[in-house]
Amino acid sequence: MKTGLNPRHDAGRPAEAEMADAEMADAQMVDAEALIKEARRRQRRRYLVTGTAIMAIAAGVLGVAASQRDRSRPQPRTQPKVTAPARTISRAPLPGPIPRDVDTTVLMWPVGPPAFGPAGGPPAYLDNLGTGRLTLRQTLSLVGGDYQPYLIATGRWLVYVGHGATASRDDLTGRQRVLGDTPFFASSATPGDVWLERYRGDTLGQAPVRVQSVPVAGGPRGPVIRLPAQATGLIAGTDAGLLLQVRHGQDWGLALWQPGAAPRGLPYSPASVDGVAADARLVAYGTGCATYVTAANDGFDACRVLRVLNVVTGTLRSFAAPPGTAGWMPDGFGTISAIAPGDRMIAAYAAVRPQRQGQARLYLLGLGSRAQATPVPYSAASFFALTGWSAGGSWLLYQGPGEHMWAYQVTTGRVRSSRTPCCQYTVMIAVRSPGR
């Protein structure tokens, strides 16, 4: 098992010093777990069915208030395609530690009481899965608020909500770079670039919406582009154009758009659509969605069908909610690392019945010749647990028993575990370990 905050071993040190270091490391791990559990308990509370909760926090010197994108959920107009039910997985043996060759570091935030001030929120933790070293980093100054996305990775860079859209190297070394005086941004289909968004009056969703492509490492910026009048925001840049959120009367939907052309609506949109994930080629979203409330008064959405559209080929795959579940649980675009590198599969949670208990189970959705949902072993967790993929895409990282990080190797079915508390965070993202 990993030893978490254990200090590096220095050859030739006295045994007493090493024992003292070991005792200090154990104490640090206990303190870290206590902080993380408190953050998980308080930070991941979601909006209620009675309305959209708005957490307005001062965004550094900007004073910009952020809110969730509004949604309305009429019933779908067409009967969704139903695919094969999820097959069961045999019980695996007790797992060993996550292998050192996974070459992945996981960034997690927040890990302290969510008391935000002018200097921003709490620090972040970096968990190097290869060395087993869990370190606290004060240098990532995220600002509190209900932003989507909060943080994205592009190339070897992280872009996040700081004093505007802010960038750092993904190992959190070097100086931070402020890309623009807006906390709103979206991923680009071009590695190393990001789209900055600006709204009228700095109010989310207020037209006109203007976007600009910016190279994170520096260089010439793209032209400022004004989105169509019906667009309420940019979700992501794709290889088939910009993925937009658009209004249709009292409904909202998803559309692809090339400047100079009319937006093209995605299948089953607008019709009770909720975002899951998007990258340069894939867009995953739930349809036939409804809002529920747990016994703990947490609100959540559950969708009858999860759609995965390849925007380049036009291929649409549909996954019915697994038997025994209340539906797929979309957490919003830019919130969860759902799509595996290489676009081979997607990880998605489904709400377990009875939904008032606030429990979910994780599934893998294969995008090959068979559209099939497969349950991930030992993946039962409280609502709003995040996931991640190892740098090479072969391991899925998720919350397992003991509320610690577990890993599932898709090709072999192997299950491994870690001591790191997991995964009820506002941000959890996996990057390639430093030096690789």
Secondary structure by P-SEA (a helix, b strand, c coil): ccccccccccccccaaaaaaaaaaaaaaaaaaaaaaaaaaaccccccccccccccccccccccbbbbccbbbbccccccccccccbbbbccccccccccccccbbbbbcccccccccccccbbbbbbcccccbbbbbcccccccccccccccccccccccccccccccccccccbbbbcccccbbbbbccccbbbbbbccccccccccbbbbbbcccccccccccccccccccccccccccccccccccccccccccccccccccccccccbbbbccccccccccccccccccccccccbbbbcbbbbbcccccbbbbbccccccccbbbccccccccccccccbbbbbbbccccccccbbbbbbbccccbbbbbccccccccbbbbbbcccccbbbbbcccccbbbbbcccccccccccccccccbbbbcccccc
